[in-house]
């Protein structure tokens, strides 16, 4: 696993670290995921959860107070209560409190049964986990998915924020999503932030949580150091 911080720019600290799957020889997530099939999806999902927790604890996440965000495959979960047992066992064994776990799923994965996904999200939230929609604004669902159930967090897809300072349509769409999220009590996370211009305009829109190369690249088997834009951080000094 590689770990990339989701930064709370009002404190300058990591709010969470997202666990990003990598191959044993450094293969990218895309390469690893290309080998996932219906036959091995469940085992892969389970192994990723274990590797994320064990790797984050080994890297020192318990000393940071940050949460751990784990990607999961909704189509690999046949029963939310049953499929979470290994995750709970691993969290207990490593000393990671379960209220520091966030489970995020991408809407790029086709939702075969949205009622099933809704059940997963509601079950996880009842158990004390955070939940997030990753890559919001790109994929098979979007606002229709959000109308059916609400997660704790929405991660804006990088295609929505890329070059947002020069695109009126992108700004209007993101402003609308932020207004909807605020009304529903959902926290917005802007991911894929690579430039100061993107950062500045999203910050001006009221976004507090950021993830992207501008702030920190993923660290393989380690928690990377955050490089926060200096002019955004006066409140902590």
C-alpha positions in Angstrom: 0.0 0.0 0.0 0.9 3.6 -0.6 -0.6 6.3 1.6 -1.6 9.8 0.5 -2.9 12.4 3.0 -6.2 14.1 2.9 -5.2 17.5 4.4 -7.3 19.7 6.7 -5.9 23.0 5.4 -7.3 24.9 8.4 -5.0 22.9 10.8 -2.2 22.0 8.3 -2.5 18.4 9.4 -3.6 15.1 7.8 -7.3 14.5 8.4 -6.9 11.1 6.9 -4.6 9.0 4.8 -6.0 7.1 1.9 -4.6 3.6 1.3 -3.8 3.2 -2.4 -3.1 -0.4 -3.7 0.2 -1.1 -5.3 1.7 -4.3 -6.7 4.5 -6.2 -4.9 7.0 -4.9 -7.4 5.6 -1.4 -7.4 2.9 -1.9 -10.1 0.3 0.9 -10.3 -3.2 0.5 -9.0 -4.5 0.2 -12.5 -2.2 -2.7 -13.2 -3.3 -4.4 -10.0 -7.0 -3.8 -10.6 -6.8 -5.2 -14.1 -6.2 -8.6 -12.6 -9.4 -8.5 -10.5 -12.2 -10.7 -11.7 -15.5 -12.0 -10.4 -13.7 -15.1 -9.2 -11.1 -13.3 -7.1 -12.9 -10.0 -6.3 -13.9 -11.0 -2.7 -10.5 -12.3 -1.7 -8.8 -9.2 -3.3 -11.1 -6.8 -1.4 -10.5 -8.6 1.9 -6.7 -8.7 1.4 -6.6 -5.0 0.5 -8.4 -4.1 3.8 -6.0 -6.1 5.9 -3.0 -4.7 4.0 -4.3 -1.1 4.4 -4.7 -1.4 8.1 -1.6 -3.3 8.9 0.5 -1.1 6.6 -0.9 2.2 8.0 -0.3 1.1 11.6 3.3 0.0 10.7 3.8 3.4 9.1 2.8 5.2 12.3 -0.8 6.3 11.7 -1.7 5.7 15.4 0.7 8.5 16.4 -1.0 11.0 14.1 -4.7 11.0 15.1 -5.6 10.8 11.4 -8.2 8.5 10.0 -7.5 5.7 7.5 -9.5 5.7 4.2 -9.8 2.4 2.5 -11.3 1.8 -0.9 -13.6 -1.1 -1.2 -15.4 -2.9 -4.0 -19.2 -2.9 -3.4 -19.7 -5.8 -5.7 -17.4 -7.9 -3.6 -19.5 -7.5 -0.4 -22.2 -10.2 -0.3 -23.2 -9.2 3.3 -21.9 -6.0 5.0 -22.0 -7.5 8.5 -20.3 -10.8 7.5 -17.7 -9.3 5.2 -16.5 -6.7 7.7 -15.5 -9.3 10.3 -11.9 -9.7 9.1 -11.5 -5.9 9.0 -12.7 -5.7 12.6 -10.4 -8.4 13.6 -7.4 -6.7 12.0 -8.3 -3.3 13.5 -8.5 -4.9 17.0 -5.2 -6.7 16.5 -3.4 -3.6 15.4 -5.0 -1.2 17.9 -6.7 1.0 15.3 -10.0 2.3 16.6 -12.8 1.6 14.2 -14.1 5.1 14.4 -10.9 6.1 12.6 -11.8 4.0 9.5 -13.4 5.5 6.4 -14.6 3.3 3.5 -14.8 4.9 0.1 -16.1 3.4 -3.1 -15.8 4.8 -6.6 -18.8 5.6 -8.7 -16.6 4.6 -11.6 -17.5 1.0 -10.7 -20.8 0.2 -12.1 -23.5 -0.2 -9.4 -25.1 -3.5 -10.2 -27.5 -3.1 -7.3 -27.8 0.4 -5.8 -30.0 -0.9 -3.0 -27.2 -3.3 -2.0 -24.7 -0.4 -2.0 -27.2 1.7 0.1 -27.4 -1.2 2.6 -23.6 -1.4 2.8 -23.3 2.3 3.5 -26.0 2.3 6.1 -24.6 -0.7 7.8 -21.1 0.7 7.9 -22.3 4.0 9.3 -24.3 2.2 12.0 -21.1 0.3 13.0 -19.3 3.6 13.4 -17.3 3.8 10.1 -17.2 6.8 7.9 -18.3 6.4 4.3 -17.3 8.3 1.1 -18.1 8.4 -2.6 -14.9 8.7 -4.5 -14.5 10.2 -8.0 -17.8 12.1 -7.6 -18.9 13.6 -10.8 -17.5 10.9 -13.1 -18.8 7.4 -13.7 -22.0 5.5 -13.6 -24.0 7.5 -11.1 -23.5 11.0 -9.8 -26.4 13.0 -8.3 -28.8 10.1 -8.8 -26.7 8.0 -6.5 -26.5 10.8 -4.0 -30.3 11.1 -4.1 -30.7 7.5 -3.1 -28.3 7.5 -0.1 -25.9 9.9 1.5 -22.3 9.2 2.6 -20.3 11.2 5.1 -17.9 12.5 2.5 -17.9 13.3 -1.2 -14.6 13.3 -3.1 -14.8 15.6 -6.1 -13.4 13.8 -9.2 -10.1 15.4 -10.4 -11.7 16.0 -13.9 -14.1 18.4 -12.2 -11.3 20.4 -10.5 -8.6 20.2 -13.2 -8.2 23.7 -14.6 -11.3 24.9 -12.7 -9.9 28.4 -12.4 -10.2 28.8 -16.2 -13.6 27.0 -16.6 -16.9 28.7 -15.8 -18.9 25.5 -16.2 -16.6 23.6 -13.9 -16.9 26.3 -11.3 -20.7 26.4 -11.5 -21.0 22.6 -11.2 -18.6 22.4 -8.2 -20.3 25.3 -6.5 -23.6 23.5 -7.0 -22.3 20.3 -5.5 -20.8 22.1 -2.6 -24.2 23.8 -1.9 -26.0 20.4 -2.0 -23.4 18.8 0.2 -23.6 21.5 2.8 -27.3 21.2 2.9 -27.1 17.5 3.4 -24.4 17.7 6.0 -21.8 16.0 3.8 -18.1 17.0 3.9 -16.5 17.8 0.5 -12.9 16.6 -0.3 -11.2 18.0 -3.4 -8.8 15.3 -4.8 -6.3 15.5 -7.5 -5.2 19.0 -6.7 -2.0 19.8 -8.6 -1.8 23.6 -8.9 -2.0 26.6 -6.7 -4.7 28.0 -9.0 -6.9 25.0 -8.4 -6.2 25.1 -4.7 -6.9 28.8 -4.4 -10.3 28.8 -6.1 -11.6 25.7 -4.3 -10.4 27.2 -1.0 -12.3 30.4 -1.9 -15.4 28.2 -2.4 -15.1 27.0 1.2 -13.5 23.6 0.6 -11.5 22.6 3.7 -10.1 19.2 2.8 -7.7 18.6 0.0 -5.8 15.7 -1.5 -3.3 15.8 -4.4 0.3 16.1 -5.6 0.4 19.8 -4.7 0.2 18.8 -1.0 1.9 15.4 -1.0 2.5 12.5 -3.3 1.7 9.0 -2.1 4.3 7.4 0.1 4.9 3.7 -0.5 4.7 1.9 2.9 5.1 5.3 4.7 3.2 8.4 5.6 4.5 11.3 3.5 5.2 14.8 4.7 2.6 17.4 3.8 3.8 20.5 1.9 1.0 23.0 2.5 0.8 26.3 0.5 2.3 28.8 3.0 -0.2 31.6 2.3 -3.2 29.3 3.3 -1.9 28.4 6.7 -1.6 31.6 8.7 -4.3 30.6 11.2 -2.1 27.9 12.7 0.9 30.1 13.4 
